[in-house]
Amino acid sequence: MGHTSKMFLIAGAALSLAGTAMAAESTDTSRAYNNELTADAAGRTSLAAPKASNGLTITDGSGNFSMRIGGLIQFRYTADFRSGGVNDTDLPTPSPATGGGVTGQDKATIGFSLPRTQIYFAGMAGSPELTYYIQGNFSSVSTNGTANGSNVSAANPTGYTSNNGSFVLEDAYIKYAFDNNWDVRFGQFKLPILYEDLIGDGYQQSIDRSFVTDVYRQQRSQGIQVGYTADTFRVLGAFSDGWRSANTDYNNPNESDYAVTLRIDGKFAGDWNQWNQFSSWQNSQFAAFLGGAVNWQQGGKTGTPGDAQVNLNQANYLLWTIDGQVKGNGWNLYGAFIGSNARALSTAAGPSASLNSYGWQIQGGWFATQQIEIFGRYDGLYANNSLGNAQGAGGVSPRCWNFIDFGVNYYLFPESQTAKISADCVIGLNKSQNLQAINFQGVAGTGQFVPGSTVAAPNTNAGVLGSPNAGEVAIRAQFQLLF
């Protein structure tokens, strides 16, 4: 063997030994700090996560710095079926006043979508106590631009818009955990309000969140959150820019002057990790939880005249919820009640007009086998419209909407959300088209059921396009990969 060959052989052996040592060190480091990273890297929630996803973990030699890279892909097929009358016209947005908007060609709407394609980066910086989390989404979900009355034009007569796969920042925050069960996070994250929204996108039981959660969900905000976790209770408090104020500057009119949020959870049995997903695997221990949250925000008293609105023309907004869950050996049951009150600075009904609305949800699941889960859900909305006749010809009837959802999940790997195939059926029991009619500014048909909410029919994630008659049906099938 020549001198050059011997040198290559020695170098190769050295690299192999070094690689083995680094791999072992990386594995040991990952295991040692797995609990520190799980809450932020795996579940992608504002609470803790049930189990760390695999991802790719990179660590330095000291073990004081790490980065976990992972993501979520959801590929979905939806077939939506609606009914309409002979006088229906092809309107860009269903009209509450005429009951129109669904023509023959609209009665069946089918196709594929990628509702979520997410990437996240998470890890620790300098010590296990100091962690970070960044997540973005390549969104392809269509939205009803007419909900804000801003996208209808000669070039876009339907008002429907798509994000066209654009990358949108969702979460970006830093967290420090103290030794005495306290922690603080600051940046952009979900406010600790609605439990179903706090559960990560890849850890839902149904194919997607309920319609009632989509209407009220807090989504992201920028602010500071302080938390304390004990054995039997947990308290989370936040001071922020308010409900749905992600990716905004401090002088943006869509921000509140201030917002305060408080959530308290109690654990009566089980482990905290069981609170962070709906599904309960076979042979799981019994667990019981009860929680509640309140969010209060006010706007219009600081900033420029354009800042005299909070999330589209409400000055004060109160959102609250009570929720609970019990789960055991292969089964779970969850329920929630949500309420909101908004008081505006100026509307068509005059100053200080208000609007109350309520939502409720109950859902459960049962594992028929180790890998097959059957689930069902019922959720509803009610609008107590104190604006009186301000809706004019667009008055809403009924003011209560109900949905049922049932389906099945097949988990490719037992006790893991990594890969699963799901199918479900969503049925609207009322005229879901009328969800477009509740508008806090007294203008019918612009899609603000909850003041400030841009969620109305059509809501493709929730499987609701809006029908002038009861009985809209959406059949969905989805493959999920969480990595």
C-alpha positions as CSV (number, residue, x, y, z in Angstrom):
1,M,0.0,0.0,0.0
2,G,1.4,3.4,-1.0
3,H,2.1,6.3,1.3
4,T,-0.8,8.3,-0.1
5,S,-3.2,5.4,0.3
6,K,-2.1,4.9,3.9
7,M,-2.7,8.5,4.7
8,F,-6.3,8.4,3.2
9,L,-7.0,5.2,5.2
10,I,-5.8,6.8,8.5
11,A,-7.8,10.0,7.8
12,G,-10.9,8.0,6.9
13,A,-10.7,6.0,10.1
14,A,-10.2,9.1,12.2
15,L,-13.2,10.8,10.5
16,S,-15.3,7.7,11.1
17,L,-14.5,7.6,14.8
18,A,-15.1,11.3,15.2
19,G,-18.4,11.0,13.4
20,T,-19.4,8.2,15.7
21,A,-18.5,10.1,18.7
22,M,-20.3,13.2,17.5
23,A,-23.4,11.2,16.7
24,A,-23.4,9.6,20.1
25,E,-22.9,13.0,21.8
26,S,-25.7,14.5,19.6
27,T,-28.0,11.7,20.6
28,D,-27.2,12.0,24.3
29,T,-27.6,15.7,24.2
30,S,-30.9,15.5,22.4
31,R,-32.2,13.0,24.9
32,A,-31.0,15.1,27.9
33,Y,-32.7,18.2,26.7
34,N,-35.7,16.6,25.1
35,N,-38.1,17.8,27.9
36,E,-36.9,21.3,27.5
37,L,-37.5,21.3,23.8
38,T,-40.7,19.3,23.7
39,A,-43.1,22.2,24.7
40,D,-42.0,24.5,21.9
41,A,-40.5,22.2,19.2
42,A,-43.1,19.5,19.0
43,G,-46.5,20.6,19.8
44,R,-46.4,24.0,18.2
45,T,-48.9,25.2,20.8
46,S,-49.0,27.9,23.5
47,L,-49.1,25.1,26.1
48,A,-46.9,22.0,26.4
49,A,-46.7,19.3,23.8
50,P,-47.7,15.7,24.1
51,K,-44.6,14.1,22.5
52,A,-41.6,15.3,20.6
53,S,-41.7,14.8,16.9
54,N,-38.5,13.4,15.3
55,G,-37.3,16.4,13.3
56,L,-33.6,17.0,12.8
57,T,-31.6,18.1,15.9
58,I,-28.3,19.8,15.6
59,T,-26.2,20.5,18.7
60,D,-22.8,21.9,19.5
61,G,-20.1,20.1,21.3
62,S,-20.9,21.6,24.7
63,G,-24.6,20.8,24.5
64,N,-25.6,24.4,25.4
65,F,-26.8,25.2,21.9
66,S,-29.2,23.2,19.7
67,M,-31.7,23.5,16.9
68,R,-34.5,21.2,16.0
69,I,-35.9,21.5,12.4
70,G,-39.2,19.9,11.6
71,G,-42.6,20.6,9.9
72,L,-46.1,19.5,9.0
73,I,-47.7,18.7,5.7
74,Q,-51.5,18.2,5.3
75,F,-52.8,17.1,1.9
76,R,-56.6,17.2,1.7
77,Y,-59.4,16.3,-0.7
78,T,-62.8,18.0,-0.1
79,A,-66.2,17.5,-1.8
80,D,-68.8,20.0,-0.7
81,F,-72.5,19.7,-1.6
82,R,-75.1,22.5,-1.3
83,S,-78.6,23.1,-2.4
84,G,-80.2,26.3,-3.9
85,G,-83.4,27.6,-5.3
86,V,-84.4,28.3,-8.9
87,N,-84.1,32.0,-8.4
88,D,-80.5,31.8,-7.1
89,T,-78.1,34.1,-9.0
90,D,-74.4,33.8,-9.4
91,L,-73.4,36.4,-6.9
92,P,-69.8,36.8,-5.8
93,T,-70.9,36.5,-2.2
94,P,-74.0,34.8,-1.0
95,S,-76.6,37.5,-0.2
96,P,-78.5,37.2,3.1
97,A,-81.2,39.5,1.8
98,T,-82.1,37.5,-1.3
99,G,-81.0,34.0,-0.3
100,G,-79.0,33.8,-3.6
101,G,-75.5,32.9,-4.5
102,V,-75.6,29.2,-5.1
103,T,-76.3,28.2,-8.7
104,G,-76.4,24.8,-10.3
105,Q,-72.7,24.7,-10.9
106,D,-72.0,25.7,-7.3
107,K,-74.0,22.9,-5.8
108,A,-71.0,20.5,-6.0
109,T,-67.5,21.8,-5.3
110,I,-64.6,19.3,-5.2
111,G,-60.9,19.4,-5.3
112,F,-57.5,19.0,-3.6
113,S,-55.7,21.5,-1.3
114,L,-52.7,21.8,0.9
115,P,-54.2,23.7,3.9
116,R,-50.9,23.6,5.9
117,T,-47.3,23.2,4.9
118,Q,-45.3,24.4,7.9
119,I,-41.7,24.5,8.9
120,Y,-40.4,25.2,12.4
121,F,-37.0,25.9,14.0
122,A,-36.7,25.4,17.8
123,G,-34.0,24.9,20.3
124,M,-32.0,26.3,23.2
125,A,-29.4,29.1,23.2
126,G,-26.7,29.1,25.9
127,S,-28.5,26.9,28.4
128,P,-31.6,24.6,28.6
129,E,-33.5,27.4,30.4
130,L,-33.4,29.7,27.4
131,T,-35.3,28.4,24.3
132,Y,-36.6,29.8,21.1
133,Y,-39.3,28.9,18.5
134,I,-39.9,30.1,15.0
135,Q,-42.6,28.7,12.7
136,G,-43.9,29.7,9.2
137,N,-46.5,28.3,6.8
138,F,-46.7,28.1,3.1
139,S,-50.4,28.8,2.9
140,S,-52.7,27.9,0.0
141,V,-56.0,28.4,1.7
142,S,-58.5,30.6,-0.2
143,T,-60.2,33.4,1.8
144,N,-63.3,35.4,1.2
145,G,-61.9,38.9,0.6
146,T,-65.3,40.4,0.8
147,A,-65.3,39.8,4.5
148,N,-63.5,43.1,4.7
149,G,-65.2,44.6,1.6
150,S,-61.8,45.3,0.1
151,N,-61.1,42.9,-2.7
152,V,-64.1,43.0,-5.0
153,S,-63.1,44.8,-8.3
154,A,-63.5,44.5,-12.0
155,A,-60.3,42.4,-12.1
156,N,-61.5,40.3,-9.1
157,P,-65.3,40.2,-9.3
158,T,-65.6,37.2,-6.9
159,G,-63.6,38.8,-4.1
160,Y,-61.9,35.5,-3.4
161,T,-58.2,35.6,-2.8
162,S,-55.5,33.0,-2.3
163,N,-52.2,33.3,-0.5
164,N,-50.6,31.5,-3.5
165,G,-48.2,29.5,-1.4
166,S,-46.6,32.6,0.2
167,F,-44.6,32.0,3.3
168,V,-46.2,33.7,6.3
169,L,-44.5,34.0,9.8
170,E,-46.7,32.4,12.4
171,D,-44.7,32.1,15.6
172,A,-41.5,33.8,16.7
173,Y,-40.7,33.9,20.4
174,I,-38.1,33.4,23.1
175,K,-38.8,31.6,26.4
176,Y,-37.0,31.5,29.7
177,A,-37.9,28.8,32.3
178,F,-37.0,29.5,35.9
179,D,-36.2,26.8,38.4
180,N,-39.3,27.5,40.5
181,N,-41.9,26.5,37.9
182,W,-42.2,30.0,36.4
183,D,-41.5,30.9,32.8
184,V,-41.8,33.9,30.6
185,R,-42.0,34.2,26.8
186,F,-42.0,37.2,24.6
187,G,-42.5,37.6,20.8
188,Q,-45.3,36.5,18.6
189,F,-47.4,33.5,19.7
190,K,-51.0,32.4,20.4
191,L,-52.6,34.1,23.3
192,P,-53.7,31.5,25.9
193,I,-57.5,31.6,25.3
194,L,-59.3,28.9,23.3
195,Y,-58.1,25.4,24.1
196,E,-58.8,23.9,20.7
197,D,-56.7,26.6,19.0
198,L,-53.9,26.1,21.4
199,I,-53.6,22.5,20.4
200,G,-51.1,22.2,17.5
201,D,-52.3,21.8,13.9
202,G,-50.9,18.3,13.7
203,Y,-52.5,17.2,17.0
204,Q,-56.2,17.8,16.2
205,Q,-58.6,14.9,16.4
206,S,-60.8,15.9,13.6
207,I,-59.4,16.8,10.2
208,D,-59.6,20.4,11.2
209,R,-60.8,22.7,14.0
210,S,-64.5,23.3,14.5
211,F,-66.3,26.2,12.8
212,V,-67.0,27.8,16.2
213,T,-63.3,27.8,17.1
214,D,-62.4,29.3,13.7
215,V,-64.8,32.1,14.3
216,Y,-63.5,33.0,17.7
217,R,-59.9,31.7,17.6
218,Q,-57.2,34.1,18.9
219,Q,-54.6,33.2,16.3
220,R,-51.3,35.1,16.9
221,S,-50.4,38.3,18.8
222,Q,-47.3,40.1,19.8
223,G,-46.6,40.5,23.5
224,I,-45.3,39.0,26.8
225,Q,-46.7,35.9,28.6
226,V,-45.9,34.7,32.1
227,G,-46.7,31.2,33.2
228,Y,-46.7,29.1,36.4
229,T,-47.1,25.3,36.4
230,A,-47.8,23.3,39.5
231,D,-48.8,19.7,40.0
232,T,-52.5,20.4,40.0
233,F,-53.0,23.8,38.3
234,R,-51.5,26.1,35.7
235,V,-51.8,29.8,35.3
236,L,-50.9,31.8,32.1
237,G,-51.2,35.5,31.8
238,A,-50.3,37.8,28.8
239,F,-50.1,41.4,28.0
240,S,-50.2,42.0,24.2
241,D,-51.4,43.9,21.2
242,G,-54.6,42.0,21.2
243,W,-56.6,39.4,19.3
244,R,-55.4,38.6,15.8
245,S,-52.6,41.1,15.5
246,A,-49.8,39.0,14.1
247,N,-47.1,40.6,11.9
248,T,-48.1,44.2,12.6
249,D,-46.1,47.2,13.6
250,Y,-46.9,49.1,16.9
251,N,-48.8,51.9,15.0
252,N,-51.0,49.5,13.0
253,P,-54.7,50.3,13.3
254,N,-55.5,46.6,13.6
255,E,-53.9,46.5,17.0
256,S,-55.6,47.3,20.3
257,D,-54.3,49.9,22.7
258,Y,-53.7,47.1,25.1
259,A,-54.9,43.6,25.8
260,V,-54.8,41.4,28.9
261,T,-55.3,37.6,28.8
262,L,-55.6,35.1,31.7
263,R,-56.0,31.4,31.5
264,I,-56.2,29.0,34.4
265,D,-56.2,25.2,34.0
266,G,-56.8,22.6,36.8
267,K,-55.7,19.0,36.7
268,F,-57.7,16.5,38.7
269,A,-56.2,13.3,37.4
270,G,-53.6,12.2,34.9
271,D,-50.6,14.0,33.5
272,W,-50.3,17.5,32.0
273,N,-49.2,16.1,28.7
274,Q,-52.6,14.4,28.3
275,W,-54.2,17.9,28.3
276,N,-52.4,18.8,25.1
277,Q,-54.1,16.6,22.5
278,F,-57.6,15.2,22.2
279,S,-56.8,11.6,21.3
280,S,-56.2,9.2,24.2
281,W,-54.3,6.0,23.2
282,Q,-55.3,2.6,24.4
283,N,-54.0,1.7,27.8
284,S,-53.7,5.4,28.8
285,Q,-54.4,6.4,32.4
286,F,-57.5,8.3,33.4
287,A,-57.2,12.1,33.2
288,A,-59.5,15.0,34.0
289,F,-59.0,18.7,33.3
290,L,-61.1,21.9,33.7
291,G,-60.0,25.3,32.4
292,G,-61.1,28.8,31.6
293,A,-59.8,31.9,30.0
294,V,-60.7,35.6,29.5
295,N,-59.3,38.2,27.1
296,W,-60.1,41.9,27.4
297,Q,-58.8,44.5,25.0
298,Q,-59.5,48.2,24.3
299,G,-58.6,50.5,21.5
300,G,-59.2,53.9,19.9
301,K,-57.7,56.0,22.7
302,T,-54.1,56.2,21.5
303,G,-52.4,56.6,18.1
304,T,-53.6,58.3,15.0
305,P,-57.2,58.8,14.0
306,G,-56.8,55.6,11.9
307,D,-56.2,53.8,15.1
308,A,-59.7,54.4,16.3
309,Q,-60.6,50.7,15.6
310,V,-59.5,47.4,17.1
311,N,-59.6,44.6,14.6
312,L,-62.1,46.3,12.3
313,N,-64.1,48.9,14.2
314,Q,-64.7,47.6,17.7
315,A,-63.3,49.7,20.6
316,N,-63.7,47.2,23.4
317,Y,-63.7,43.4,23.0
318,L,-64.3,40.7,25.6
319,L,-63.7,37.0,24.8
320,W,-64.1,34.2,27.4
321,T,-64.3,30.5,27.5
322,I,-64.8,27.5,29.9
323,D,-63.6,24.1,28.7
324,G,-62.9,20.7,30.1
325,Q,-61.8,17.2,29.1
326,V,-61.8,13.7,30.5
327,K,-60.0,10.8,28.9
328,G,-59.0,7.2,29.6
329,N,-58.2,3.9,28.1
330,G,-58.6,4.6,24.4
331,W,-61.4,7.3,24.8
332,N,-61.8,11.0,25.3
333,L,-64.6,13.6,25.8
334,Y,-64.2,17.3,25.4
335,G,-66.5,20.3,25.8
336,A,-66.3,24.1,25.6
337,F,-68.5,27.2,25.9
338,I,-67.4,30.5,24.4
339,G,-68.8,34.0,24.8
340,S,-67.9,37.4,23.3
341,N,-69.0,41.0,23.7
342,A,-67.9,43.9,21.5
343,R,-68.7,47.6,21.9
344,A,-67.8,49.9,19.0
345,L,-66.8,53.5,18.9
346,S,-69.1,54.3,15.9
347,T,-71.4,52.2,13.8
348,A,-74.4,52.5,11.6
349,A,-76.4,51.9,14.8
350,G,-74.7,54.8,16.5
351,P,-71.9,55.1,19.0
352,S,-71.4,52.5,21.7
353,A,-73.5,49.9,20.0
354,S,-72.7,46.3,21.1
355,L,-73.0,42.8,19.9
356,N,-73.0,39.6,21.9
357,S,-72.4,36.1,20.5
358,Y,-71.9,32.6,21.9
359,G,-70.4,29.3,20.8
360,W,-70.4,25.8,22.1
361,Q,-68.6,22.5,21.3
362,I,-68.6,18.9,22.4
363,Q,-66.5,16.2,20.9
364,G,-65.2,12.7,21.7
365,G,-63.2,9.8,20.3
366,W,-62.8,6.1,20.8
367,F,-60.0,3.7,19.6
368,A,-61.6,0.6,18.0
369,T,-58.1,-0.8,17.6
370,Q,-54.7,0.4,18.5
371,Q,-54.5,2.4,15.2
372,I,-58.1,3.1,14.3
373,E,-59.9,6.0,16.0
374,I,-63.6,7.0,15.6
375,F,-64.6,10.5,16.5
376,G,-67.6,12.8,16.5
377,R,-68.2,16.5,17.2
378,Y,-71.1,19.0,17.5
379,D,-70.6,22.7,17.6
380,G,-72.9,25.7,17.4
381,L,-73.1,29.5,17.2
382,Y,-75.6,32.0,18.4
383,A,-75.8,35.8,17.7
384,N,-77.7,38.0,20.1
385,N,-77.8,41.0,17.8
386,S,-78.4,44.1,19.9
387,L,-78.0,46.3,16.9
388,G,-81.7,46.0,16.3
389,N,-82.8,47.0,12.8
390,A,-79.4,48.3,11.8
391,Q,-79.0,45.2,9.6
392,G,-81.8,46.6,7.4
393,A,-82.8,44.3,4.6
394,G,-79.9,42.0,5.5
395,G,-81.5,40.9,8.8
396,V,-80.5,37.4,9.9
397,S,-82.8,34.4,10.3
398,P,-81.9,32.2,11.9
399,R,-79.4,33.5,14.3
400,C,-78.2,30.1,15.4
401,W,-76.1,27.8,13.4
402,N,-75.2,24.2,14.2
403,F,-72.7,21.7,12.7
404,I,-72.0,18.0,13.2
405,D,-68.8,16.3,12.2
406,F,-67.9,12.6,12.4
407,G,-65.1,10.5,11.0
408,V,-62.2,8.1,11.4
409,N,-58.4,8.3,11.8
410,Y,-55.9,5.6,10.9
411,Y,-52.5,6.1,12.6
412,L,-49.8,4.5,10.6
413,F,-47.6,4.3,13.7
414,P,-49.4,3.3,17.0
415,E,-49.5,6.1,19.6
416,S,-48.0,8.7,17.2
417,Q,-49.4,11.6,15.3
418,T,-46.5,11.5,12.8
419,A,-48.5,10.0,9.9
420,K,-52.2,9.4,9.8
421,I,-55.0,9.1,7.2
422,S,-58.3,10.7,8.1
423,A,-61.8,11.0,6.6
424,D,-64.8,12.8,8.0
425,C,-68.1,14.4,7.1
426,V,-69.3,17.9,8.1
427,I,-73.0,18.7,8.0
428,G,-74.5,22.2,8.4
429,L,-77.9,21.9,10.1
430,N,-78.9,25.6,9.4
431,K,-78.6,28.1,6.6
432,S,-74.9,28.5,6.8
433,Q,-75.0,31.2,4.1
434,N,-76.5,33.6,6.7
435,L,-73.2,33.5,8.6
436,Q,-72.2,36.3,6.2
437,A,-74.9,38.6,7.5
438,I,-73.9,39.5,11.0
439,N,-71.8,42.7,10.7
440,F,-71.0,44.9,13.6
441,Q,-70.9,48.1,11.5
442,G,-74.6,47.5,10.5
443,V,-73.8,46.5,6.9
444,A,-75.2,43.2,5.8
445,G,-73.4,40.6,3.9
446,T,-69.8,41.6,4.6
447,G,-69.0,38.6,6.7
448,Q,-68.2,39.7,10.2
449,F,-70.1,37.3,12.4
450,V,-67.8,38.2,15.3
451,P,-66.7,41.8,15.2
452,G,-63.2,41.8,13.8
453,S,-63.5,38.3,12.6
454,T,-62.8,37.7,8.9
455,V,-64.0,34.1,9.3
456,A,-67.3,33.5,7.6
457,A,-68.7,31.2,4.9
458,P,-66.8,30.2,2.8
459,N,-64.4,28.7,5.3
460,T,-62.6,26.0,3.5
461,N,-60.6,24.8,6.5
462,A,-63.8,24.1,8.4
463,G,-65.5,22.6,5.4
464,V,-68.2,25.2,5.1
465,L,-68.8,27.2,1.8
466,G,-72.2,28.6,2.8
467,S,-75.7,27.4,1.6
468,P,-79.0,29.2,1.5
469,N,-80.7,26.0,2.7
470,A,-79.9,23.7,5.6
471,G,-78.1,20.5,5.0
472,E,-74.7,21.6,3.5
473,V,-72.4,18.5,3.4
474,A,-68.6,18.5,3.2
475,I,-66.8,15.2,2.9
476,R,-63.0,15.4,3.5
477,A,-60.1,13.0,3.3
478,Q,-56.6,13.9,4.5
479,F,-53.1,12.5,4.8
480,Q,-50.9,14.1,7.5
481,L,-47.1,13.9,7.9
482,L,-45.7,15.5,11.1
483,F,-41.9,15.4,11.1
